[in-house]
Amino acid sequence: MQHHNLRENLKVAALVEDTITKGQGHLSDTGALIINTGSFTGRSPKDRYIVEDDITRDTVDWGNINIPITSDTFEKLQAKTLEYAKSLDEVYVRDAYACASRKYRINIRVFTEYPWQNMFAYNMFLRPDGERITNLLTDEWTIYAFPGVTADPAVHGTRQENYSIINFTEKTILIGGTAYTGEIKKGIFSVLNYVLPTRREVLSMHCSANVGTKGDTALFFGLSGTGKTTLSNDPDRRLIGDDEHGWSQANVFNLEGGCYAKVIDLSETKEPQIYRAIKFGALLENIGLKEDGHTPDYEDDSITQNTRVSYPIYHIDNIMYNSRGDLPRNIFFLTCDAFGVLPPLSKLTPEQAMYHFISGYTAKIAGTEAGITEPQATFSACFGAPFIPLHPTHYAGMLGNKLKQSEQDGEPINVWLINTGWTGGAYGDGSRIELAFTRSMIKAALTGALDDATYVTDPVFGLSRPTHCPDVPNAILNPRDTWRNEDQYDVAATRLAELFHKNFAKYASEADEAIVEAGPQEV
């Protein structure tokens, strides 16, 4: 980009100073920078496009998630972006990279309109500290993030004025009309979810990962509200990363260099590591404030429920400093089942693992404004549907191959389905499974305490659940036993099984028969 005043790779202190000087933010009581992202306080998935061209035409899974747009439209919006940038007094530039494994590294050059967007890029991507920036300019992706540039739907064929467009031929991401920083992070994640599986034979994953004292790696998959962040932040284990990872033939590595955590209802007792990471260098977004104007009120959702903080991963003490770990020994699929029918702990076969990976199930508590207490099932393929350009069975096939290879090598990877949701009845009747019990289940799985356990098979879901787990009451391991009325449990279980079948129907034609049959029984 040609510009008379490119502000390149500024230190965090300079970006904070510029943000405050421009009246775009101020400091919290702990030194974090507080900003507001404007009219967009979350991603806009219906305005995310991929350019349909010779690279993507026959490989991307086109539909409601991966929406095609023409090269011509992209070129017009890129020209409009560059013209707009010339009108600005200054443009902020950040050189960074993705993938903590040097073999798979992708370099990134980010151009932003606001200094705090540039700070977000510093926090979230990997930082070439101590390296000459000029060495990074190969295999490079470029991001232009200019909230002041808007599309004209009548001219550009977009849905509305805001957009996020990925162009795999030009290796460019255009973001306009929105200042929500998550579009920058998830744009590159979408790129990696295409490039790593198709060109590098690496399984890219929307999960957190940590490492035990004996060097054993664990992966945690789960949608929002399932406990992924809480359960992977373990004082006895070191964090590789909290959200995006690659799994190569050699290791597991973080794709990014920071954390982007929700802070609604954050407290030091529940999430001590995140709470303490919110200091100078952290970026707080759309947060409510207490009367002094500087102390965050984490219970305040007046701007949005999606209040966030971004910070570099080194703000957390207990981390793997190279952001890598050995091949995983345990994988956890976390689900918050508000129907109260799934066992709190089950061990999956490779086929079941692929089925539940493609399903990506959790259940949300329905809004109670109109007195509705029915839970709502949510399915998100591969636990990250909004960010996967390929068909979900592509990622599931890679996962299945890795699980089968581990069995052939004599070191099978354990895959566990953990229900962090309800027991003793559905939401409204039962109660949430105690966090202490869930932690004990995960600890038992990680330490091998369940290797010799006796397992029984659930008749509806076909899941193998242990009859005993250390530090967990035997009574809660069989969900049917926890309901006052077992007939009501059977009705609820049958209903959830039907929801699984209905959701999986759209993938069945692309999935092996063994995977289809690994789902709940036809009832």
C-alpha positions in Angstrom: 0.0 0.0 0.0 1.3 3.4 -1.0 0.7 6.0 1.7 2.5 9.1 2.9 2.3 8.2 6.5 2.5 4.4 7.3 2.9 3.9 11.1 4.7 0.5 11.0 5.0 -1.9 13.9 4.6 0.6 16.7 5.2 -0.5 20.2 2.0 -1.2 22.3 2.6 2.0 24.4 2.6 4.1 21.2 -0.7 2.5 20.0 -2.3 3.1 23.4 -1.1 6.7 23.3 -2.5 7.2 19.8 -5.8 5.7 20.8 -6.2 7.9 23.8 -5.0 11.1 21.9 -7.6 10.4 19.2 -10.3 10.1 21.8 -11.0 6.5 20.8 -10.3 4.9 24.2 -9.0 5.2 27.8 -7.2 3.1 30.4 -8.9 0.9 32.9 -8.0 0.8 36.6 -5.5 -2.1 35.8 -4.0 -0.4 32.8 -5.9 -2.2 30.0 -7.1 -0.1 27.1 -10.9 0.2 26.9 -12.4 0.8 23.5 -15.8 0.5 21.8 -16.2 -1.2 18.5 -19.2 0.8 17.4 -22.4 -0.5 15.9 -20.9 -4.0 15.4 -20.2 -5.8 18.7 -19.8 -9.2 17.2 -19.0 -10.9 13.9 -21.5 -10.7 11.1 -21.5 -14.2 9.6 -24.0 -13.3 6.9 -21.6 -10.7 5.5 -18.6 -13.0 5.2 -17.7 -13.9 1.6 -15.1 -16.0 -0.2 -14.1 -15.0 -3.8 -15.2 -17.8 -6.1 -12.3 -18.4 -8.5 -10.2 -21.2 -9.9 -8.8 -22.1 -6.5 -12.1 -22.2 -4.6 -14.8 -23.0 -7.1 -14.7 -26.8 -6.7 -13.2 -27.1 -3.2 -15.2 -24.7 -0.9 -18.4 -26.0 0.7 -20.6 -23.1 -0.7 -23.8 -22.2 1.2 -25.1 -20.1 4.0 -21.7 -20.0 5.7 -19.3 -19.8 2.8 -21.0 -17.2 0.6 -19.5 -16.7 -2.9 -18.6 -13.3 -4.3 -17.0 -12.4 -7.7 -13.4 -11.3 -8.3 -14.8 -8.2 -10.0 -16.6 -7.2 -6.8 -13.5 -7.8 -4.7 -11.4 -5.7 -7.1 -13.9 -2.8 -6.9 -13.9 -2.9 -3.0 -10.2 -3.2 -2.8 -9.8 -0.1 -5.1 -12.3 1.7 -2.9 -10.4 0.7 0.2 -7.0 1.9 -1.1 -8.5 5.2 -2.3 -10.1 5.7 1.2 -6.8 4.9 2.9 -5.1 7.7 0.9 -7.5 10.2 2.5 -6.4 9.3 6.0 -3.7 11.2 7.9 -2.0 7.9 8.8 -2.5 4.1 8.4 -1.3 1.6 10.9 0.7 -1.5 9.7 1.5 -4.7 11.6 3.8 -7.5 10.5 3.0 -10.8 12.2 2.5 -14.4 11.4 0.3 -17.4 12.1 1.3 -21.0 13.1 3.8 -21.6 15.9 5.4 -24.4 13.9 7.9 -22.8 11.6 7.3 -25.4 8.9 3.7 -24.2 8.4 4.1 -20.5 9.2 2.0 -18.0 7.2 3.1 -14.4 7.3 0.6 -11.6 7.7 0.7 -7.9 7.0 -2.2 -6.0 8.5 -3.3 -2.5 7.5 -5.7 -0.8 9.9 -7.5 2.5 10.2 -7.4 2.7 14.0 -4.4 2.2 16.3 -6.4 -0.2 18.6 -7.2 -2.5 15.7 -3.4 -2.7 15.1 -2.9 -3.5 18.8 -5.5 -6.3 18.5 -3.4 -7.7 15.6 -0.3 -7.5 17.8 -2.0 -9.3 20.6 -3.7 -12.1 18.6 -1.1 -13.0 15.9 2.4 -14.4 16.6 5.0 -11.6 17.0 8.3 -11.7 15.1 10.1 -10.3 18.2 13.8 -10.0 17.6 13.6 -11.0 13.9 14.1 -8.6 11.1 10.6 -7.8 9.8 11.9 -7.8 6.2 12.6 -11.6 6.4 8.8 -12.2 6.8 7.6 -10.9 3.5 7.3 -14.3 1.8 4.1 -16.4 1.6 2.3 -13.4 2.9 -1.3 -12.7 3.4 -2.5 -9.0 3.6 -5.5 -7.8 5.7 -7.1 -4.4 5.1 -9.4 -3.5 8.0 -10.9 -0.1 7.4 -14.3 0.4 9.2 -14.8 3.7 7.3 -15.1 1.9 3.9 -18.6 0.7 3.1 -20.0 -1.3 0.3 -23.0 -0.3 -1.8 -25.2 -3.4 -2.0 -26.8 -2.1 -5.2 -23.3 -1.9 -6.8 -21.4 -4.6 -5.1 -24.0 -7.3 -4.5 -23.3 -7.5 -0.8 -26.1 -7.9 1.7 -25.5 -4.6 3.5 -22.7 -2.0 3.9 -20.3 -4.1 6.0 -18.3 -7.1 4.6 -15.4 -9.4 5.3 -14.1 -11.0 2.0 -11.4 -13.6 1.7 -9.5 -13.9 -1.7 -7.3 -17.0 -1.8 -5.8 -16.1 -5.2 -4.7 -12.7 -4.1 -4.0 -13.8 -0.5 -6.0 -10.8 0.8 -8.7 -10.2 3.3 -10.8 -7.1 3.0 -12.8 -5.9 6.1 -15.0 -2.8 5.8 -18.0 -1.2 7.4 -17.3 -2.9 10.8 -14.7 -2.2 13.5 -15.4 -5.5 15.4 -11.8 -6.9 15.8 -12.9 -10.5 15.8 -13.4 -10.3 12.0 -9.6 -9.9 11.7 -8.9 -13.0 13.9 -11.5 -15.2 12.3 -10.6 -14.1 8.8 -7.1 -15.6 9.2 -8.6 -18.7 11.0 -10.8 -19.3 8.0 -7.8 -19.0 5.7 -5.9 -21.5 7.8 -8.9 -23.9 7.8 -8.5 -24.0 4.1 -4.8 -23.9 3.5 -3.6 -26.3 6.3 -5.8 -29.3 5.5 -5.6 -29.0 1.7 -1.9 -28.0 1.2 -0.1 -29.0 4.4 -1.8 -32.2 5.6 -2.4 -30.4 8.9 -5.8 -30.7 10.7 -6.8 -27.2 11.8 -9.0 -27.1 14.8 -11.2 -24.8 16.8 -10.1 -26.0 20.2 -8.0 -25.2 23.3 -5.0 -27.3 24.2 -2.8 -27.8 27.2 0.1 -30.0 28.4 0.5 -32.0 31.6 3.7 -32.3 33.8 4.6 -35.6 31.9 4.3 -33.9 28.5 0.9 -35.3 27.6 -1.2 -33.0 25.4 -5.0 -32.7 25.7 -7.4 -31.0 23.3 -10.7 -29.4 24.3 -13.4 -28.8 21.8 -16.7 -27.0 22.7 -19.0 -24.3 21.7 -19.7 -21.1 23.7 -20.8 -21.8 27.3 -19.6 -25.4 27.4 -16.6 -24.7 29.7 -13.8 -24.9 27.1 -11.9 -21.9 28.5 -12.5 -22.8 32.1 -11.5 -26.4 31.9 -8.4 -25.9 29.7 -7.1 -23.3 32.1 -5.8 -25.8 34.7 -3.2 -24.7 37.3 -1.5 -28.2 37.0 -1.2 -28.0 33.2 0.4 -25.5 30.8 -1.7 -23.8 28.2 -0.7 -24.1 24.5 -3.5 -21.9 23.4 -7.2 -21.2 24.1 -8.9 -21.3 20.6 -7.1 -22.3 17.4 -4.6 -25.2 16.8 -3.0 -27.2 14.1 -2.3 -31.0 14.4 0.5 -32.1 12.2 2.2 -35.5 12.0 4.8 -34.2 14.5 2.9 -32.1 17.0 0.1 -29.8 18.1 0.8 -26.1 17.7 -1.1 -22.8 18.4 -2.2 -20.9 15.3 -2.1 -17.6 17.1 -0.2 -15.6 19.7 -2.9 -14.4 22.0 -6.3 -15.0 23.7 -9.7 -13.4 22.9 -11.8 -14.2 25.9 -15.4 -13.4 26.8 -15.6 -11.3 30.0 -19.3 -11.3 30.7 -19.6 -12.1 34.4 -15.9 -12.6 34.7 -14.6 -12.9 38.3 -11.2 -13.6 39.8 -12.5 -16.7 41.6 -14.0 -18.3 38.5 -11.3 -17.4 35.9 -8.2 -16.2 37.8 -5.8 -16.4 34.8 -8.0 -14.4 32.5 -8.9 -11.9 35.2 -5.2 -11.2 36.0 -4.2 -11.0 32.3 -6.3 -7.8 32.0 -3.5 -5.3 32.5 -1.5 -2.9 30.4 -1.3 -4.3 26.9 -4.8 -5.9 27.1 -7.6 -4.5 25.0 -11.1 -4.5 26.6 -14.0 -4.2 24.1 -17.5 -2.9 24.7 -17.3 -3.2 28.5 -19.6 -1.4 30.9 -17.9 0.7 33.6 -18.5 1.4 37.3 -19.2 5.0 38.4 -15.5 5.9 38.5 -15.4 5.5 34.7 -12.3 3.3 34.9 -13.2 0.1 36.7 -14.8 -2.5 34.4 -18.2 -3.8 35.4 -18.1 -7.4 34.1 -21.8 -8.0 34.9 -22.8 -5.0 32.7 -24.2 -6.2 29.3 -25.8 -2.9 28.4 -23.6 -2.6 25.2 -23.5 -6.3 24.4 -23.5 -9.8 26.0 -20.3 -10.3 23.9 -17.9 -8.2 25.9 -14.3 -9.3 25.2 -10.7 -8.9 26.1 -7.7 -9.6 23.8 -4.2 -10.0 25.3 -0.9 -11.6 24.2 -0.6 -15.1 25.5 2.4 -14.2 27.7 0.0 -12.3 30.0 -0.7 -15.8 31.3 2.0 -17.3 33.5 1.3 -21.0 33.0 2.0 -21.4 29.3 4.1 -23.5 26.8 6.4 -20.7 25.6 7.0 -22.2 22.2 3.2 -22.7 21.9 3.6 -26.3 20.9 3.0 -29.7 22.4 3.4 -33.4 21.5 0.7 -35.4 19.8 -2.5 -35.5 21.9 -3.2 -38.4 24.2 -6.7 -37.2 25.2 -9.4 -35.3 23.3 -12.4 -33.8 25.1 -15.7 -32.9 23.3 -17.5 -30.6 25.7 -21.3 -30.2 25.5 -23.7 -28.3 27.8 -26.7 -30.6 27.4 -29.6 -28.6 28.8 -31.9 -31.5 28.1 -30.2 -33.4 30.9 -30.0 -36.7 29.0 -26.3 -37.2 28.0 -24.0 -38.9 30.4 -21.5 -36.5 32.1 -18.7 -38.8 30.9 -18.5 -41.1 28.0 -15.6 -42.8 26.0 -16.0 -42.7 22.2 -14.9 -45.1 19.5 -13.2 -43.5 16.4 -16.5 -43.7 14.5 -18.4 -42.1 17.3 -15.7 -39.4 17.6 -16.1 -38.5 13.9 -19.9 -38.5 14.3 -19.9 -36.2 17.3 -17.2 -34.0 15.7 -19.3 -33.5 12.6 -22.4 -32.8 14.9 -20.7 -30.3 17.3 -23.7 -30.4 19.7 -24.5 -28.3 22.6 -27.9 -27.0 24.0 -28.6 -23.4 25.0 -31.0 -22.3 27.6 -33.9 -20.7 25.8 -34.8 -17.1 26.6 -37.2 -17.0 29.5 -38.9 -13.6 28.7 -42.0 -15.3 27.4 -41.9 -18.0 30.0 -40.2 -20.4 27.5 -38.0 -22.9 29.4 -37.4 -25.4 26.6 -33.7 -25.8 25.8 -32.6 -25.2 22.3 -30.3 -27.6 20.5 -27.3 -26.1 18.7 -25.2 -28.0 16.2 -22.0 -26.4 14.8 -20.0 -28.7 12.5 -16.5 -29.5 13.8 -17.3 -27.2 16.8 -16.6 -24.2 14.5 -18.9 -24.2 11.5 -18.7 -20.4 10.8 -14.9 -20.7 10.0 -14.6 -23.9 8.0 -14.4 -23.4 4.2 -14.3 -27.1 3.4 -17.1 -29.7 3.8 -17.2 -30.9 7.5 -16.5 -34.5 6.5 -13.1 -33.4 5.2 -12.0 -32.4 8.7 -13.7 -35.4 10.3 -11.9 -37.8 7.9 -8.6 -36.3 8.9 -9.5 -36.7 12.6 -10.6 -40.3 12.0 -7.3 -41.2 10.2 -5.3 -39.8 13.0 -7.3 -41.8 15.6 -7.0 -45.0 13.6 -3.2 -44.4 13.0 -2.8 -44.0 16.8 -4.4 -47.4 17.3 -2.2 -49.0 14.7 0.9 -47.5 16.5 -0.2 -49.1 19.8 -0.8 -45.7 21.5 -4.5 -45.1 21.0 -5.8 -41.6 21.6 -8.7 -41.4 24.0 -11.7 -39.4 22.9 -14.2 -38.3 25.6 -17.6 -36.7 25.5 -18.1 -34.6 28.5 -21.6 -33.2 29.4 -21.1 -30.0 31.5 -24.9 -29.4 31.4 -27.8 -30.7 33.4 -28.4 -33.7 35.6 -31.5 -34.9 37.4 -33.8 -33.4 34.7 -33.7 -30.8 32.0 -33.1 -27.1 32.6 -35.8 -25.9 34.9 -36.1 -29.2 36.7 -32.6 -30.6 37.1 -29.4 -28.8 38.2 -26.1 -28.0 36.5 -23.4 -30.7 36.9 -21.0 -29.3 39.5 -17.8 -27.9 38.1 -15.8 -29.8 40.7 -17.2 -33.1 39.4 -16.4 -32.3 35.8 -12.8 -31.3 36.8 -12.5 -34.7 38.6 -13.7 -36.6 35.5 -11.2 -34.8 33.3 -8.5 -35.4 35.8 -9.4 -39.1 35.9 -9.3 -39.3 32.1 -5.9 -37.5 31.9 -4.2 -39.6 34.7 -5.3 -43.0 33.3 -7.6 -43.6 36.3 -10.4 -44.7 33.8 -8.2 -47.1 31.8 -9.3 -50.2 33.7 -12.8 -49.0 34.6 -15.9 -51.0 33.8 -18.0 -49.5 31.0 -21.7 -49.9 30.1 -23.4 -48.9 26.9 -26.2 -46.3 26.8 -29.1 -47.9 24.9 -30.2 -44.7 23.1 -26.9 -43.0 22.3 -24.7 -46.0 22.2 -22.1 -44.2 24.4 -19.8 -46.2 26.7 -19.9 -44.7 30.2 -17.8 -45.8 33.2 -19.7 -47.1 36.3 -17.2 -45.5 38.6 -15.0 -42.4 38.5 -12.7 -41.1 41.4 -14.2 -38.2 43.4 -17.5 -38.3 41.5 -20.7 -39.8 42.9 -21.5 -43.0 41.1 -25.2 -41.9 41.0 -24.6 -39.1 38.5 -22.7 -41.2 36.0 -26.0 -42.8 34.7 -28.2 -39.8 33.8 -31.4 -41.9 33.7 -30.9 -42.8 37.4 -30.8 -39.1 38.3 -34.3 -38.3 37.0 -37.3 -38.6 39.4 -39.4 -39.9 36.5 -37.5 -42.4 34.3 -40.3 -42.4 31.6 -39.8 -38.6 31.2 -36.1 -39.2 30.8 -36.8 -41.8 28.0 -39.0 -39.2 26.2 -36.3 -36.5 26.5 -33.6 -38.9 25.3 -35.6 -40.0 22.3 -36.3 -36.4 21.4 -32.6 -35.4 21.5 -31.7 -38.5 19.5 -34.1 -37.4 16.8 -32.5 -33.9 16.8 -29.1 -35.5 16.2 -30.5 -37.5 13.3 -32.2 -34.5 11.8 -29.1 -32.5 12.0 -26.8 -35.2 10.6 -29.0 -35.9 7.6 -27.4 -33.1 5.7 -23.9 -34.7 6.1 -24.9 -38.4 5.7 -24.4 -38.6 1.9 -20.7 -37.5 2.3 -20.0 -39.6 5.4 -19.0 -43.3 5.6 -21.7 -45.7 6.7 -19.8 -46.6 9.8 -19.9 -42.9 10.9 -23.6 -42.6 10.2 -24.3 -45.8 12.3 -22.2 -44.4 15.2 -24.9 -41.9 16.1 -27.9 -42.5 18.4 -30.1 -45.6 17.7 -33.0 -45.1 15.4 -36.0 -45.0 17.7 
